[in-house]
Amino acid sequence: MAKWAGKIGFSETVETSFDVQSEQITERTYYGDVTRNSRRWDSGQGINDNFVINNGISVVADDYMLTNLKYMRYVTWQGARWKIRDITIEYPRCVLTIGDLYNGKTPYDQ
């Protein structure tokens, strides 16, 4: 089992001014283990196939993570951001299954 250290992106909708809502991303650093490490090429609708991983990352959860599970969007792994596809709670850990590359908003876009 390989060790993992990286960031998890949380997305919240916040009111930036009167009646104006926008998405705000917050990254927090976490530590854990890579419990499953697999990848594949997925033929999609485009010209090139999509690179998809099906990794499981077991993260030591804190109170922030447990109360904000619904806001978790991505995990950084090997220099890229990957979408979180599934969250399994195995207290005191959360097992995150990641898949496609995340191309959404980041804290650096704000």
N, CA, C and O atoms as a printed pandas DataFrame, in Angstrom:
     atom_number atom_name residue_name chain_id  residue_number  x_coord  y_coord  z_coord
0              1         N          MET        A               1    0.845   -1.168    0.000
1              2        CA          MET        A               1    0.000    0.000    0.000
2              3         C          MET        A               1    0.899    1.243    0.000
3              4         O          MET        A               1    1.820    1.343    0.811
4              5         N          ALA        A               2    0.639    2.163   -0.886
5              6        CA          ALA        A               2    1.436    3.382   -1.003
6              7         C          ALA        A               2    0.849    4.495   -0.146
7              8         O          ALA        A               2   -0.365    4.576    0.044
8              9         N          LYS        A               3    1.710    5.336    0.359
9             10        CA          LYS        A               3    1.276    6.500    1.128
10            11         C          LYS        A               3    0.841    7.612    0.179
11            12         O          LYS        A               3    1.327    7.703   -0.949
12            13         N          TRP        A               4   -0.079    8.455    0.645
13            14        CA          TRP        A               4   -0.574    9.578   -0.147
14            15         C          TRP        A               4   -0.619   10.818    0.740
15            16         O          TRP        A               4   -0.998   10.746    1.909
16            17         N          ALA        A               5   -0.234   11.936    0.178
17            18        CA          ALA        A               5   -0.394   13.242    0.809
18            19         C          ALA        A               5   -0.783   14.205   -0.300
19            20         O          ALA        A               5   -0.119   14.261   -1.336
20            21         N          GLY        A               6   -1.835   14.950   -0.096
21            22        CA          GLY        A               6   -2.275   15.868   -1.136
22            23         C          GLY        A               6   -3.401   16.749   -0.651
23            24         O          GLY        A               6   -3.698   16.817    0.542
24            25         N          LYS        A               7   -4.013   17.412   -1.589
25            26        CA          LYS        A               7   -5.091   18.341   -1.272
26            27         C          LYS        A               7   -6.421   17.785   -1.753
27            28         O          LYS        A               7   -6.503   17.071   -2.753
28            29         N          ILE        A               8   -7.453   18.135   -1.009
29            30        CA          ILE        A               8   -8.826   17.820   -1.399
30            31         C          ILE        A               8   -9.530   19.155   -1.584
31            32         O          ILE        A               8   -9.447   20.035   -0.728
32            33         N          GLY        A               9  -10.222   19.297   -2.708
33            34        CA          GLY        A               9  -10.941   20.530   -3.010
34            35         C          GLY        A               9  -12.385   20.437   -2.581
35            36         O          GLY        A               9  -13.083   19.479   -2.913
36            37         N          PHE        A              10  -12.836   21.446   -1.834
37            38        CA          PHE        A              10  -14.216   21.544   -1.368
38            39         C          PHE        A              10  -14.865   22.732   -2.067
39            40         O          PHE        A              10  -14.262   23.802   -2.154
40            41         N          SER        A              11  -16.078   22.560   -2.562
41            42        CA          SER        A              11  -16.786   23.607   -3.291
42            43         C          SER        A              11  -18.037   24.017   -2.518
43            44         O          SER        A              11  -18.850   23.173   -2.141
44            45         N          GLU        A              12  -18.179   25.310   -2.288
45            46        CA          GLU        A              12  -19.381   25.829   -1.640
46            47         C          GLU        A              12  -19.934   26.976   -2.466
47            48         O          GLU        A              12  -19.183   27.714   -3.103
48            49         N          THR        A              13  -21.239   27.118   -2.451
49            50        CA          THR        A              13  -21.868   28.262   -3.083
50            51         C          THR        A              13  -22.015   29.342   -2.020
51            52         O          THR        A              13  -22.636   29.124   -0.979
52            53         N          VAL        A              14  -21.438   30.506   -2.292
53            54        CA          VAL        A              14  -21.477   31.606   -1.340
54            55         C          VAL        A              14  -22.093   32.833   -2.003
55            56         O          VAL        A              14  -22.036   32.998   -3.222
56            57         N          GLU        A              15  -22.678   33.684   -1.177
57            58        CA          GLU        A              15  -23.255   34.920   -1.688
58            59         C          GLU        A              15  -22.144   35.967   -1.733
59            60         O          GLU        A              15  -21.631   36.386   -0.695
60            61         N          THR        A              16  -21.777   36.388   -2.953
61            62        CA          THR        A              16  -20.685   37.341   -3.112
62            63         C          THR        A              16  -21.176   38.782   -3.005
63            64         O          THR        A              16  -20.423   39.663   -2.588
64            65         N          SER        A              17  -22.398   39.022   -3.367
65            66        CA          SER        A              17  -23.052   40.318   -3.162
66            67         C          SER        A              17  -24.544   40.045   -3.132
67            68         O          SER        A              17  -24.971   38.903   -3.306
68            69         N          PHE        A              18  -25.326   41.065   -2.918
69            70        CA          PHE        A              18  -26.760   40.873   -2.767
70            71         C          PHE        A              18  -27.345   40.090   -3.942
71            72         O          PHE        A              18  -27.275   40.530   -5.090
72            73         N          ASP        A              19  -27.916   38.938   -3.646
73            74        CA          ASP        A              19  -28.566   38.063   -4.630
74            75         C          ASP        A              19  -27.631   37.512   -5.709
75            76         O          ASP        A              19  -28.103   37.066   -6.755
76            77         N          VAL        A              20  -26.322   37.533   -5.477
77            78        CA          VAL        A              20  -25.372   36.977   -6.432
78            79         C          VAL        A              20  -24.642   35.823   -5.743
79            80         O          VAL        A              20  -23.971   36.016   -4.730
80            81         N          GLN        A              21  -24.781   34.626   -6.307
81            82        CA          GLN        A              21  -24.153   33.427   -5.768
82            83         C          GLN        A              21  -22.984   33.020   -6.673
83            84         O          GLN        A              21  -23.064   33.139   -7.895
84            85         N          SER        A              22  -21.914   32.545   -6.064
85            86        CA          SER        A              22  -20.810   32.019   -6.862
86            87         C          SER        A              22  -20.176   30.848   -6.124
87            88         O          SER        A              22  -20.328   30.692   -4.912
88            89         N          GLU        A              23  -19.468   30.040   -6.884
89            90        CA          GLU        A              23  -18.802   28.865   -6.331
90            91         C          GLU        A              23  -17.441   29.274   -5.775
91            92         O          GLU        A              23  -16.676   29.977   -6.436
92            93         N          GLN        A              24  -17.147   28.830   -4.560
93            94        CA          GLN        A              24  -15.857   29.098   -3.936
94            95         C          GLN        A              24  -15.203   27.770   -3.597
95            96         O          GLN        A              24  -15.812   26.920   -2.947
96            97         N          ILE        A              25  -13.964   27.592   -4.035
97            98        CA          ILE        A              25  -13.224   26.360   -3.795
98            99         C          ILE        A              25  -12.206   26.589   -2.678
99           100         O          ILE        A              25  -11.477   27.581   -2.676
100          101         N          THR        A              26  -12.172   25.654   -1.735
101          102        CA          THR        A              26  -11.190   25.665   -0.661
102          103         C          THR        A              26  -10.427   24.356   -0.709
103          104         O          THR        A              26  -11.036   23.288   -0.769
104          105         N          GLU        A              27   -9.106   24.420   -0.683
105          106        CA          GLU        A              27   -8.280   23.208   -0.650
106          107         C          GLU        A              27   -7.745   23.012    0.759
107          108         O          GLU        A              27   -7.331   23.960    1.426
108          109         N          ARG        A              28   -7.763   21.753    1.196
109          110        CA          ARG        A              28   -7.201   21.391    2.499
110          111         C          ARG        A              28   -6.271   20.202    2.306
111          112         O          ARG        A              28   -6.539   19.333    1.475
112          113         N          THR        A              29   -5.191   20.155    3.060
113          114        CA          THR        A              29   -4.200   19.091    2.955
114          115         C          THR        A              29   -4.598   17.917    3.839
115          116         O          THR        A              29   -4.987   18.092    4.994
116          117         N          TYR        A              30   -4.492   16.706    3.266
117          118        CA          TYR        A              30   -4.814   15.476    3.996
118          119         C          TYR        A              30   -3.742   14.431    3.725
119          120         O          TYR        A              30   -2.930   14.570    2.810
120          121         N          TYR        A              31   -3.756   13.386    4.539
121          122        CA          TYR        A              31   -2.800   12.280    4.438
122          123         C          TYR        A              31   -3.560   10.966    4.465
123          124         O          TYR        A              31   -4.615   10.863    5.091
124          125         N          GLY        A              32   -3.024    9.967    3.787
125          126        CA          GLY        A              32   -3.666    8.663    3.791
126          127         C          GLY        A              32   -2.877    7.645    2.993
127          128         O          GLY        A              32   -1.662    7.755    2.834
128          129         N          ASP        A              33   -3.606    6.641    2.490
129          130        CA          ASP        A              33   -3.010    5.532    1.754
130          131         C          ASP        A              33   -3.755    5.311    0.438
131          132         O          ASP        A              33   -4.972    5.482    0.365
132          133         N          VAL        A              34   -3.012    4.931   -0.591
133          134        CA          VAL        A              34   -3.634    4.517   -1.854
134          135         C          VAL        A              34   -3.956    3.037   -1.700
135          136         O          VAL        A              34   -3.049    2.207   -1.630
136          137         N          THR        A              35   -5.243    2.703   -1.647
137          138        CA          THR        A              35   -5.658    1.326   -1.406
138          139         C          THR        A              35   -5.891    0.551   -2.697
139          140         O          THR        A              35   -5.861   -0.680   -2.701
140          141         N          ARG        A              36   -6.119    1.264   -3.780
141          142        CA          ARG        A              36   -6.312    0.621   -5.089
142          143         C          ARG        A              36   -5.698    1.552   -6.121
143          144         O          ARG        A              36   -5.918    2.762   -6.080
144          145         N          ASN        A              37   -4.930    0.993   -7.046
145          146        CA          ASN        A              37   -4.228    1.799   -8.037
146          147         C          ASN        A              37   -4.436    1.165   -9.411
147          148         O          ASN        A              37   -3.700    0.256   -9.795
148          149         N          SER        A              38   -5.430    1.641  -10.143
149          150        CA          SER        A              38   -5.687    1.093  -11.474
150          151         C          SER        A              38   -6.037    2.235  -12.426
151          152         O          SER        A              38   -6.518    3.289  -12.012
152          153         N          ARG        A              39   -5.785    1.998  -13.695
153          154        CA          ARG        A              39   -6.066    3.010  -14.719
154          155         C          ARG        A              39   -6.473    2.329  -16.017
155          156         O          ARG        A              39   -6.196    1.150  -16.235
156          157         N          ARG        A              40   -7.137    3.099  -16.872
157          158        CA          ARG        A              40   -7.571    2.545  -18.153
158          159         C          ARG        A              40   -7.800    3.687  -19.144
159          160         O          ARG        A              40   -7.945    4.848  -18.761
160          161         N          TRP        A              41   -7.826    3.335  -20.384
161          162        CA          TRP        A              41   -8.207    4.261  -21.437
162          163         C          TRP        A              41   -9.677    4.016  -21.732
163          164         O          TRP        A              41  -10.085    2.875  -21.950
164          165         N          ASP        A              42  -10.472    5.068  -21.740
165          166        CA          ASP        A              42  -11.911    4.965  -21.948
166          167         C          ASP        A              42  -12.276    5.674  -23.244
167          168         O          ASP        A              42  -12.109    6.889  -23.358
168          169         N          SER        A              43  -12.775    4.916  -24.224
169          170        CA          SER        A              43  -13.139    5.558  -25.485
170          171         C          SER        A              43  -14.409    6.361  -25.281
171          172         O          SER        A              43  -15.462    5.825  -24.935
172          173         N          GLY        A              44  -14.284    7.652  -25.504
173          174        CA          GLY        A              44  -15.403    8.566  -25.295
174          175         C          GLY        A              44  -15.956    9.049  -26.614
175          176         O          GLY        A              44  -15.831    8.381  -27.641
176          177         N          GLN        A              45  -16.564   10.207  -26.577
177          178        CA          GLN        A              45  -17.200   10.755  -27.771
178          179         C          GLN        A              45  -16.236   11.592  -28.613
179          180         O          GLN        A              45  -16.549   11.966  -29.744
180          181         N          GLY        A              46  -15.056   11.883  -28.045
181          182        CA          GLY        A              46  -14.093   12.710  -28.765
182          183         C          GLY        A              46  -13.201   11.882  -29.661
183          184         O          GLY        A              46  -13.395   10.677  -29.821
184          185         N          ILE        A              47  -12.226   12.544  -30.241
185          186        CA          ILE        A              47  -11.275   11.891  -31.129
186          187         C          ILE        A              47  -10.329   10.999  -30.329
187          188         O          ILE        A              47  -10.047    9.867  -30.724
188          189         N          ASN        A              48   -9.847   11.516  -29.210
189          190        CA          ASN        A              48   -8.907   10.769  -28.380
190          191         C          ASN        A              48   -9.635   10.074  -27.235
191          192         O          ASN        A              48  -10.672   10.542  -26.766
192          193         N          ASP        A              49   -9.079    8.960  -26.798
193          194        CA          ASP        A              49   -9.631    8.260  -25.642
194          195         C          ASP        A              49   -9.316    9.049  -24.373
195          196         O          ASP        A              49   -8.318    9.769  -24.312
196          197         N          ASN        A              50  -10.168    8.911  -23.368
197          198        CA          ASN        A              50   -9.965    9.562  -22.078
198          199         C          ASN        A              50   -9.176    8.643  -21.155
199          200         O          ASN        A              50   -9.406    7.434  -21.122
200          201         N          PHE        A              51   -8.251    9.222  -20.412
201          202        CA          PHE        A              51   -7.488    8.481  -19.423
202          203         C          PHE        A              51   -8.262    8.534  -18.106
203          204         O          PHE        A              51   -8.508    9.612  -17.567
204          205         N          VAL        A              52   -8.639    7.376  -17.600
205          206        CA          VAL        A              52   -9.457    7.295  -16.388
206          207         C          VAL        A              52   -8.722    6.434  -15.372
207          208         O          VAL        A              52   -8.180    5.383  -15.712
208          209         N          ILE        A              53   -8.709    6.888  -14.123
209          210        CA          ILE        A              53   -8.161    6.062  -13.058
210          211         C          ILE        A              53   -9.297    5.617  -12.159
211          212         O          ILE        A              53  -10.341    6.265  -12.089
212          213         N          ASN        A              54   -9.091    4.531  -11.488
213          214        CA          ASN        A              54  -10.100    4.002  -10.582
214          215         C          ASN        A              54   -9.416    3.703   -9.246
215          216         O          ASN        A              54   -9.448    2.579   -8.745
216          217         N          ASN        A              55   -8.801    4.742   -8.690
217          218        CA          ASN        A              55   -8.022    4.581   -7.478
218          219         C          ASN        A              55   -8.869    4.790   -6.238
219          220         O          ASN        A              55   -9.824    5.567   -6.233
220          221         N          GLY        A              56   -8.497    4.079   -5.193
221          222        CA          GLY        A              56   -9.094    4.294   -3.885
222          223         C          GLY        A              56   -8.054    4.928   -2.990
223          224         O          GLY        A              56   -6.933    4.432   -2.888
224          225         N          ILE        A              57   -8.418    6.027   -2.338
225          226        CA          ILE        A              57   -7.523    6.703   -1.414
226          227         C          ILE        A              57   -8.213    6.745   -0.062
227          228         O          ILE        A              57   -9.285    7.333    0.086
228          229         N          SER        A              58   -7.587    6.114    0.923
229          230        CA          SER        A              58   -8.114    6.080    2.281
230          231         C          SER        A              58   -7.492    7.224    3.060
231          232         O          SER        A              58   -6.282    7.247    3.285
232          233         N          VAL        A              59   -8.333    8.184    3.477
233          234        CA          VAL        A              59   -7.871    9.416    4.100
234          235         C          VAL        A              59   -8.305    9.447    5.561
235          236         O          VAL        A              59   -9.436    9.086    5.887
236          237         N          VAL        A              60   -7.402    9.880    6.437
237          238        CA          VAL        A              60   -7.766   10.097    7.835
238          239         C          VAL        A              60   -8.656   11.337    7.879
239          240         O          VAL        A              60   -8.214   12.438    7.551
240          241         N          ALA        A              61   -9.910   11.152    8.284
241          242        CA          ALA        A              61  -10.899   12.237    8.253
242          243         C          ALA        A              61  -10.799   13.103    9.499
243          244         O          ALA        A              61  -10.478   12.623   10.586
244          245         N          ASP        A              62  -11.083   14.389    9.319
245          246        CA          ASP        A              62  -11.207   15.300   10.453
246          247         C          ASP        A              62  -12.648   15.812   10.500
247          248         O          ASP        A              62  -13.465   15.449    9.654
248          249         N          ASP        A              63  -12.952   16.644   11.474
249          250        CA          ASP        A              63  -14.317   17.157   11.615
250          251         C          ASP        A              63  -14.750   17.950   10.386
251          252         O          ASP        A              63  -15.900   17.853    9.957
252          253         N          TYR        A              64  -13.827   18.740    9.817
253          254        CA          TYR        A              64  -14.164   19.531    8.633
254          255         C          TYR        A              64  -14.603   18.629    7.487
255          256         O          TYR        A              64  -15.614   18.889    6.834
256          257         N          MET        A              65  -13.838   17.569    7.246
257          258        CA          MET        A              65  -14.179   16.656    6.157
258          259         C          MET        A              65  -15.535   15.996    6.397
259          260         O          MET        A              65  -16.369   15.936    5.493
260          261         N          LEU        A              66  -15.749   15.508    7.599
261          262        CA          LEU        A              66  -16.991   14.786    7.888
262          263         C          LEU        A              66  -18.221   15.677    7.799
263          264         O          LEU        A              66  -19.295   15.198    7.436
264          265         N          THR        A              67  -18.096   16.951    8.119
265          266        CA          THR        A              67  -19.255   17.843    8.025
266          267         C          THR        A              67  -19.411   18.458    6.643
267          268         O          THR        A              67  -20.443   19.064    6.354
268          269         N          ASN        A              68  -18.410   18.314    5.785
269          270        CA          ASN        A              68  -18.466   18.905    4.441
270          271         C          ASN        A              68  -18.328   17.874    3.329
271          272         O          ASN        A              68  -17.855   18.201    2.241
272          273         N          LEU        A              69  -18.730   16.644    3.584
273          274        CA          LEU        A              69  -18.624   15.584    2.568
274          275         C          LEU        A              69  -19.307   15.970    1.263
275          276         O          LEU        A              69  -18.790   15.679    0.184
276          277         N          LYS        A              70  -20.453   16.615    1.350
277          278        CA          LYS        A              70  -21.213   16.947    0.142
278          279         C          LYS        A              70  -20.530   17.997   -0.726
279          280         O          LYS        A              70  -20.910   18.192   -1.881
280          281         N          TYR        A              71  -19.523   18.672   -0.176
281          282        CA          TYR        A              71  -18.818   19.703   -0.928
282          283         C          TYR        A              71  -17.511   19.221   -1.549
283          284         O          TYR        A              71  -16.859   19.978   -2.267
284          285         N          MET        A              72  -17.117   17.979   -1.288
285          286        CA          MET        A              72  -15.854   17.463   -1.816
286          287         C          MET        A              72  -15.967   17.271   -3.331
287          288         O          MET        A              72  -16.913   16.650   -3.817
288          289         N          ARG        A              73  -14.990   17.812   -4.071
289          290        CA          ARG        A              73  -15.040   17.749   -5.533
290          291         C          ARG        A              73  -13.869   17.007   -6.153
291          292         O          ARG        A              73  -14.062   16.249   -7.104
292          293         N          TYR        A              74  -12.648   17.205   -5.636
293          294        CA          TYR        A              74  -11.485   16.607   -6.283
294          295         C          TYR        A              74  -10.381   16.305   -5.279
295          296         O          TYR        A              74  -10.372   16.791   -4.148
296          297         N          VAL        A              75   -9.447   15.472   -5.751
297          298        CA          VAL        A              75   -8.254   15.084   -5.000
298          299         C          VAL        A              75   -7.052   15.357   -5.888
299          300         O          VAL        A              75   -7.099   15.084   -7.088
300          301         N          THR        A              76   -5.976   15.890   -5.324
301          302        CA          THR        A              76   -4.743   16.020   -6.100
302          303         C          THR        A              76   -3.942   14.734   -5.940
303          304         O          THR        A              76   -3.747   14.233   -4.833
304          305         N          TRP        A              77   -3.488   14.217   -7.069
305          306        CA          TRP        A              77   -2.704   12.991   -7.071
306          307         C          TRP        A              77   -1.804   13.003   -8.291
307          308         O          TRP        A              77   -2.286   13.196   -9.407
308          309         N          GLN        A              78   -0.532   12.806   -8.108
309          310        CA          GLN        A              78    0.487   12.792   -9.155
310          311         C          GLN        A              78    0.425   14.040  -10.040
311          312         O          GLN        A              78    0.510   13.950  -11.265
312          313         N          GLY        A              79    0.278   15.194   -9.408
313          314        CA          GLY        A              79    0.345   16.462  -10.119
314          315         C          GLY        A              79   -0.910   16.876  -10.851
315          316         O          GLY        A              79   -0.878   17.845  -11.609
316          317         N          ALA        A              80   -2.018   16.178  -10.652
317          318        CA          ALA        A              80   -3.264   16.525  -11.328
318          319         C          ALA        A              80   -4.417   16.503  -10.328
319          320         O          ALA        A              80   -4.300   15.947   -9.236
320          321         N          ARG        A              81   -5.524   17.113  -10.719
321          322        CA          ARG        A              81   -6.741   17.075   -9.915
322          323         C          ARG        A              81   -7.683   16.038  -10.533
323          324         O          ARG        A              81   -7.940   16.051  -11.737
324          325         N          TRP        A              82   -8.193   15.136   -9.678
325          326        CA          TRP        A              82   -9.066   14.050  -10.127
326          327         C          TRP        A              82  -10.419   14.144   -9.436
327          328         O          TRP        A              82  -10.485   14.384   -8.230
328          329         N          LYS        A              83  -11.497   13.958  -10.189
329          330        CA          LYS        A              83  -12.847   14.015   -9.629
330          331         C          LYS        A              83  -13.064   12.902   -8.612
331          332         O          LYS        A              83  -12.621   11.770   -8.805
332          333         N          ILE        A              84  -13.740   13.239   -7.546
333          334        CA          ILE        A              84  -14.147   12.232   -6.568
334          335         C          ILE        A              84  -15.459   11.637   -7.060
335          336         O          ILE        A              84  -16.446   12.351   -7.239
336          337         N          ARG        A              85  -15.464   10.322   -7.279
337          338        CA          ARG        A              85  -16.653    9.645   -7.786
338          339         C          ARG        A              85  -17.477    9.010   -6.684
339          340         O          ARG        A              85  -18.693    8.867   -6.811
340          341         N          ASP        A              86  -16.810    8.628   -5.593
341          342        CA          ASP        A              86  -17.506    7.890   -4.541
342          343         C          ASP        A              86  -16.798    8.123   -3.217
343          344         O          ASP        A              86  -15.571    8.212   -3.166
344          345         N          ILE        A              87  -17.578    8.221   -2.143
345          346        CA          ILE        A              87  -17.025    8.385   -0.796
346          347         C          ILE        A              87  -17.617    7.295    0.083
347          348         O          ILE        A              87  -18.837    7.172    0.189
348          349         N          THR        A              88  -16.757    6.507    0.713
349          350        CA          THR        A              88  -17.191    5.489    1.664
350          351         C          THR        A              88  -16.640    5.866    3.030
351          352         O          THR        A              88  -15.436    6.066    3.189
352          353         N          ILE        A              89  -17.517    5.962    4.003
353          354        CA          ILE        A              89  -17.079    6.322    5.353
354          355         C          ILE        A              89  -16.790    5.053    6.131
355          356         O          ILE        A              89  -17.669    4.217    6.340
356          357         N          GLU        A              90  -15.540    4.926    6.556
357          358        CA          GLU        A              90  -15.083    3.826    7.407
358          359         C          GLU        A              90  -14.372    4.478    8.580
359          360         O          GLU        A              90  -13.145    4.450    8.675
360          361         N          TYR        A              91  -15.163    5.065    9.473
361          362        CA          TYR        A              91  -14.646    5.901   10.553
362          363         C          TYR        A              91  -13.486    5.231   11.268
363          364         O          TYR        A              91  -13.603    4.064   11.642
364          365         N          PRO        A              92  -12.394    5.907   11.468
365          366        CA          PRO        A              92  -12.110    7.338   11.337
366          367         C          PRO        A              92  -11.564    7.738    9.971
367          368         O          PRO        A              92  -10.940    8.791    9.841
368          369         N          ARG        A              93  -11.788    6.924    8.968
369          370        CA          ARG        A              93  -11.298    7.225    7.626
370          371         C          ARG        A              93  -12.453    7.393    6.640
371          372         O          ARG        A              93  -13.574    6.941    6.873
372          373         N          CYS        A              94  -12.140    8.054    5.542
373          374        CA          CYS        A              94  -13.031    8.112    4.392
374          375         C          CYS        A              94  -12.249    7.551    3.215
375          376         O          CYS        A              94  -11.104    7.940    2.982
376          377         N          VAL        A              95  -12.864    6.638    2.477
377          378        CA          VAL        A              95  -12.230    6.075    1.291
378          379         C          VAL        A              95  -12.825    6.782    0.081
379          380         O          VAL        A              95  -14.029    6.715   -0.163
380          381         N          LEU        A              96  -11.971    7.455   -0.665
381          382        CA          LEU        A              96  -12.388    8.226   -1.838
382          383         C          LEU        A              96  -12.021    7.459   -3.090
383          384         O          LEU        A              96  -10.867    7.067   -3.264
384          385         N          THR        A              97  -12.988    7.241   -3.961
385          386        CA          THR        A              97  -12.728    6.643   -5.267
386          387         C          THR        A              97  -12.662    7.786   -6.261
387          388         O          THR        A              97  -13.588    8.592   -6.356
388          389         N          ILE        A              98  -11.557    7.854   -7.006
389          390        CA          ILE        A              98  -11.390    8.944   -7.966
390          391         C          ILE        A              98  -11.387    8.382   -9.380
391          392         O          ILE        A              98  -11.112    7.202   -9.597
392          393         N          GLY        A              99  -11.702    9.260  -10.349
393          394        CA          GLY        A              99  -11.840    8.789  -11.724
394          395         C          GLY        A              99  -11.269    9.743  -12.748
395          396         O          GLY        A              99  -10.056    9.781  -12.956
396          397         N          ASP        A             100  -12.127   10.513  -13.388
397          398        CA          ASP        A             100  -11.728   11.410  -14.471
398          399         C          ASP        A             100  -10.964   12.622  -13.949
399          400         O          ASP        A             100  -11.014   12.951  -12.764
400          401         N          LEU        A             101  -10.260   13.272  -14.862
401          402        CA          LEU        A             101   -9.600   14.529  -14.524
402          403         C          LEU        A             101  -10.652   15.579  -14.184
403          404         O          LEU        A             101  -11.714   15.636  -14.804
404          405         N          TYR        A             102  -10.345   16.396  -13.205
405          406        CA          TYR        A             102  -11.223   17.485  -12.790
406          407         C          TYR        A             102  -10.840   18.725  -13.578
407          408         O          TYR        A             102   -9.684   19.148  -13.555
408          409         N          ASN        A             103  -11.801   19.306  -14.273
409          410        CA          ASN        A             103  -11.542   20.496  -15.086
410          411         C          ASN        A             103  -12.352   21.693  -14.620
411          412         O          ASN        A             103  -12.500   22.666  -15.360
412          413         N          GLY        A             104  -12.876   21.635  -13.408
413          414        CA          GLY        A             104  -13.697   22.704  -12.880
414          415         C          GLY        A             104  -12.880   23.805  -12.252
415          416         O          GLY        A             104  -11.670   23.911  -12.454
416          417         N          LYS        A             105  -13.570   24.618  -11.487
417          418        CA          LYS        A             105  -12.972   25.764  -10.823
418          419         C          LYS        A             105  -11.989   25.313   -9.745
419          420         O          LYS        A             105  -12.188   24.279   -9.108
420          421         N          THR        A             106  -10.923   26.098   -9.545
421          422        CA          THR        A             106   -9.924   25.849   -8.498
422          423         C          THR        A             106   -9.782   27.117   -7.683
423          424         O          THR        A             106  -10.313   28.155   -8.079
424          425         N          PRO        A             107   -9.080   27.072   -6.549
425          426        CA          PRO        A             107   -8.890   28.294   -5.759
426          427         C          PRO        A             107   -8.107   29.367   -6.516
427          428         O          PRO        A             107   -8.187   30.551   -6.192
428          429         N          TYR        A             108   -7.357   28.941   -7.517
429          430        CA          TYR        A             108   -6.528   29.878   -8.277
430          431         C          TYR        A             108   -7.304   30.616   -9.355
431          432         O          TYR        A             108   -6.789   31.557   -9.958
432          433         N          ASP        A             109   -8.551   30.193   -9.602
433          434        CA          ASP        A             109   -9.397   30.850  -10.593
434          435         C          ASP        A             109  -10.210   31.983   -9.980
435          436         O          ASP        A             109  -10.811   32.773  -10.709
436          437         N          GLN        A             110  -10.238   32.074   -8.675
437          438        CA          GLN        A             110  -11.140   33.001   -7.998
438          439         C          GLN        A             110  -10.586   34.395   -7.956
439          440         O          GLN        A             110  -11.227   35.298   -7.418
